Amino acid sequence: MTQFEIAQHLFSDFGIQVTKSKPKKDSDEVVLSRNHAIQEALQKELMKAKKELSAAKKSMRMGKCSTDEVFDHEWRVHEIKQQLDQLDKDRFDELD
């Protein structure tokens, strides 16, 4: 007796209903969708950092902010741009 026949005999009182499930996404599609979500989040963060940089520059002109603080905001914008560039480079390498 096979395992299926044994299980069928043991659970003969139960009705079994088999339904088709949706096919799972390929791992490539999952990675691409995850990368797309990360890229969108980084772009939103970049826009926010640019606004903060603009406000910091305005505050510096008014004498309320130091140049070091403006430099910190500029550096943050630079870091986010680097992350976006690296993500684009990685995506391009994966397509090859």
VEXBA-948419 format. One line per 3 residues: their letters; for each residue x, y, z of C-alpha. Coordinates in nm, 2 decimals, always signed. Last residue first. Layout:
A = X:Y:Z ~ ... $
This chain:
DLE = +2.27:+4.13:-1.80 ~ +1.95:+4.23:-1.63 ~ +2.11:+4.19:-1.29 $
DFR = +2.39:+4.43:-1.37 ~ +2.14:+4.70:-1.47 ~ +1.95:+4.65:-1.14 $
DKD = +2.28:+4.68:-0.95 ~ +2.37:+5.00:-1.13 ~ +2.03:+5.15:-1.07 $
LQD = +2.06:+5.06:-0.70 ~ +2.41:+5.21:-0.68 ~ +2.29:+5.53:-0.84 $
LQQ = +2.00:+5.55:-0.59 ~ +2.23:+5.49:-0.30 ~ +2.47:+5.76:-0.43 $
KIE = +2.19:+6.01:-0.47 ~ +2.09:+5.94:-0.11 ~ +2.44:+6.00:+0.01 $
HVR = +2.47:+6.33:-0.18 ~ +2.15:+6.45:-0.03 ~ +2.28:+6.36:+0.32 $
WEH = +2.61:+6.54:+0.24 ~ +2.42:+6.86:+0.14 ~ +2.22:+6.85:+0.47 $
DFV = +2.54:+6.80:+0.67 ~ +2.71:+7.09:+0.48 ~ +2.41:+7.31:+0.57 $
EDT = +2.46:+7.22:+0.93 ~ +2.83:+7.30:+0.91 ~ +2.76:+7.63:+0.74 $
SCK = +2.57:+7.74:+1.06 ~ +2.20:+7.82:+1.09 ~ +2.00:+8.11:+1.21 $
GMR = +2.20:+8.38:+1.02 ~ +1.92:+8.47:+0.77 ~ +2.14:+8.33:+0.49 $
MSK = +2.20:+8.02:+0.69 ~ +1.82:+7.98:+0.75 ~ +1.76:+7.99:+0.37 $
KAA = +2.04:+7.74:+0.31 ~ +1.88:+7.51:+0.58 ~ +1.54:+7.54:+0.42 $
SLE = +1.68:+7.44:+0.09 ~ +1.86:+7.15:+0.24 ~ +1.55:+7.04:+0.42 $
KKA = +1.36:+7.05:+0.09 ~ +1.64:+6.85:-0.08 ~ +1.63:+6.59:+0.20 $
KML = +1.25:+6.55:+0.16 ~ +1.29:+6.50:-0.22 ~ +1.57:+6.25:-0.16 $
EKQ = +1.36:+6.06:+0.10 ~ +1.08:+6.03:-0.16 ~ +1.33:+5.91:-0.42 $
LAE = +1.47:+5.66:-0.17 ~ +1.13:+5.52:-0.09 ~ +1.05:+5.49:-0.47 $
QIA = +1.39:+5.31:-0.52 ~ +1.32:+5.07:-0.24 ~ +0.98:+4.99:-0.37 $
HNR = +1.13:+4.93:-0.72 ~ +1.40:+4.71:-0.57 ~ +1.13:+4.50:-0.40 $
SLV = +0.93:+4.47:-0.72 ~ +1.25:+4.36:-0.91 ~ +1.34:+4.11:-0.64 $
VED = +0.99:+3.96:-0.63 ~ +0.98:+3.94:-1.01 ~ +1.32:+3.77:-1.02 $
SDK = +1.20:+3.52:-0.75 ~ +0.92:+3.42:-0.97 ~ +0.58:+3.50:-0.84 $
KPK = +0.37:+3.21:-0.72 ~ +0.11:+3.06:-0.94 ~ -0.24:+3.12:-0.81 $
SKT = -0.38:+2.81:-0.63 ~ -0.59:+2.54:-0.79 ~ -0.84:+2.38:-0.56 $
VQI = -0.86:+2.03:-0.42 ~ -1.15:+1.93:-0.21 ~ -1.11:+1.63:+0.02 $
GFD = -1.42:+1.48:+0.19 ~ -1.35:+1.32:+0.52 ~ -1.49:+0.98:+0.62 $
SFL = -1.22:+0.79:+0.43 ~ -0.94:+0.96:+0.63 ~ -0.75:+0.65:+0.74 $
HQA = -0.81:+0.47:+0.41 ~ -0.71:+0.76:+0.19 ~ -0.41:+0.82:+0.41 $
IEF = -0.30:+0.45:+0.36 ~ -0.37:+0.48:-0.01 ~ -0.16:+0.79:-0.04 $
QTM = +0.12:+0.64:+0.15 ~ +0.13:+0.34:-0.09 ~ +0.00:+0.00:+0.00 $
